[in-house]
Amino acid sequence: MFEKNQILEVLIEDITDTGEGIGHVNGITLFVKNAIPGDRCRVRVLKAKKTYAFAKVEEMLTLAPGRVTPACEVASMCGGCQLSYMSYEEQLRLKEKKVRDCITRIGGFTDAEILPIIGMDEPTAYRNKGQFPVGEGRDGRPVLGFYAGRSHRIIPTEGCGMLWKGHEEILSVVRRFLETSGVKPYCEETGKGLLRHVLIRKGFATGEIIVCLIINGDKLPNAGMLWEALCRVPGVVGLCLNVNKEQTNVILGDRLIPLYGKAYIKDYIGDICFEISPMSFYQVNPVQTKVLYDTALSFAGLTGTETVWDLYCGIGTISLFLAKAAGKVYGVEIVPEAIADAKKNASLNGITNAEFFVGAAEEVFPRLVKERPDIGADVIVVDPPRKGCDSVLLETMLRMNPRRIVYVSCDPATLARDLRLLCEKDYRLEKVQPVDQFPGSVHVETVVLMSRDKE
Ligand code: SAH
């Protein structure tokens, strides 16, 4: 076992799911922040256990071939972009390898067709949504920024390199409002103060921006003053409040209070229009979302007559994207507000062949297909959260015997686990397409096509 403050020399060989470099010294695994595979560095042990230790870089001895200077000045402190020290090519290589490793090791597929990852031409300023915590600095002045990795210390920032260019103006308006309005930042330790987070979201296709302040109360004093200043920022269409009085890490509360202008923004994916409330789940990278959905659409192989299920449908984005090419689409989603949005968005686009249901997919889907055996399923699309699909759902999917299954996943490990079960008997793994939705971060999205063997 090492001791705290011990100095070691280590070659970084791999990287964890949360972006720390991994190396080995005397059989003990070292986790080193801000170090990437190929770096050789002198490190100081921060915390030591029997088989592993956390350490920080004291000195870089040899730099990894793919190492770059991060584009963002707070990269070493901010927890958002874990891969900011890697060139974009290296990031893509790493993500593709992660998908391949999971499919092979966890899924047990030795000869799967894994297509080259689709990255972005311009992998910065891609995000349409940002959430900034607000607090008080040591000098008592309000700070607005980002949480440092694995902590709730706020790193003050002017803005974020991954968010659309121009959002900095909104943050500085809010900062000025905090300094002049008497509104106090929320304090996590005491639970006192009002302003907790600032959420901003932009529709890239329309330019519409909404600002939502998450507050520990029901009212925002001098809100008119803030709105007046926000109105001078091009694109801003609305100001809302979200009420969160709980002492919790969860950012949003349940209640939305529209204050000025609109309570939603409009955006397009392809030619489908969406109205999005600040509280709805909506993909954060519009350019790659189109790529992701186009891939799902092409994998679905629709001819205009099929019955399609979109399980874990959110606000119905995939459902509506597929509806034009399908006979009928059924969407299932657990959040009632999201389903309300899905229905509204269907009618907004004049789409009449999509129907939506609220509830857990693993409960609603088996129940519906039992109650309405006439419906059937030609294609099933799933897009679950990181934990993947429930086993009851997977069994129901198999029982429905669709011609194709399209699995959209944000976690290759649970994806591989589920694929193993789905492809045990009748289904064949056809194609695996990784898509980079989150340049700079360790996350990777994957679209998979499975089809029935007998065809
Ligand atoms: N397909 C959508 C949303 C994907 S995110 C899109 O591309 O925008 C995953 C969604 O699954 C979230 O909207 C989440 O609320 C929902 N969800 C989580 N658990 C669920 C469950 N057990 N049953 C149905 N939906 C669930």
Boltz pocket constraint, residues with backbone or C-beta under 6 A from the ligand:
constraints:
  - pocket:
      binder: B
      contacts: [[A, 281], [A, 282], [A, 283], [A, 311], [A, 312], [A, 313], [A, 314], [A, 315], [A, 316], [A, 317], [A, 318], [A, 332], [A, 333], [A, 334], [A, 335], [A, 338], [A, 359], [A, 360], [A, 361], [A, 362], [A, 383], [A, 384], [A, 385]]
      max_distance: 6.0
